[in-house]
Amino acid sequence: MKQKKIPMRMCVGCREMKPKKELIRVVRSPEGEVTMDPSGRKPGRGAYVCRSGDCLARAIRQKQLERQLEHPLSPETAQALRTTLEEIQAREEAESTGG
């Protein structure tokens, strides 16, 4: 039987290729709003980051997200992305512990 191909994407923070399901998509909507997209289905230009705060911080600090999304990030938007990532991590932690 033929093995299913696993889609790979590059994290803009650590620049490592990883399976798409291990990464979170950051998307710039057609209206110019930058948000996290855990489902990976929102329309707009996207970039992928690891589920760690370190990779997101590096991507923001080195302006990799700005380059990939072709849109400047305000400090408020960067903080909102950090907060959203923390919420996603907390939700995943609660699900993995059965809570």
N, C-alpha and C positions, 0 to 999 in steps of 0.2 A: 504494500500500500504506500502511496506517495505521502511524504511528510509535509505538513502544512508550513508554509513560509512565515517566519515571525518578522513583522515590520520593525525596523530599527530606526532610531532617531538620535540626533546628537544633542547632548545637554549644552546649552550656551554658557553655562557656568564652568564646568570642569572639562568640557570639550570631549567627553567620552561617548562612544556609541553604546546605546542601551536599548533593550526592547521598549517599544512605544508604551506598553502598559505600566512600566516602571517610572515613567516620567509624567509630569504635569504640563499641560499646554497653557501658555500665557497668550492671550489673543487681543488684537487691536480690532475693534469692531469697525464697520464702515463709517460710523459716526465719530470715530476717534477715541472711544473709551477703551482703556486697557484694563483687563480683568483676568482672573484665573479661570480656566475652563477644565475642571476635573473630568468631565465627560468626553472632552476632545471633539465636540460636535458643533460648537458655536461658529457662525460664519465670520470670516475676517482673516487677517494675516496672523499667523501664529509662530511661536517659538517654544521650545521645550526646555524644561529645567528638571533636575533631579528633585526628589521629594525631601531634600535636606535644606535647611536654612542657609548653610554655608554656600551651596551652589547658587541659590537665589541672590544672596548678598554679593557674591563675586560677579554675577552677571549684571547686577545693578551698578556696582562700583566701577567695573571696567566698561560700562556702557554697551555691553553686548546686547542687552534687551532692546535698547534704543536703536541699535543698528539693524537687528533682525526685524523689529516691528516697524522700522522706518518712521518712528514717532518719538519725540522727546518725552521723558518721564519726569513728572513733577515729584517733589519730595512726598507730597500727600499720596500720590499714586503708588510710589515705591513702598510707603508704609502700609497702604491698603493691601498690596500684594503679600507683604510679610505677614500681616494679620490673617489673611485668608489661608496662607500656607500653614500657619500654626493651627487654625481651626480644622483644616483637612487632616493634619497629622494627629490632632487630638481625637477626631472622629474615627480615624483608622485604628488608633491605639485602643479606643473603647470597643470597637468591633472585634479586634483580635483577642482581647481579653474576655470577650463574651458579655460585656456590659452593655 
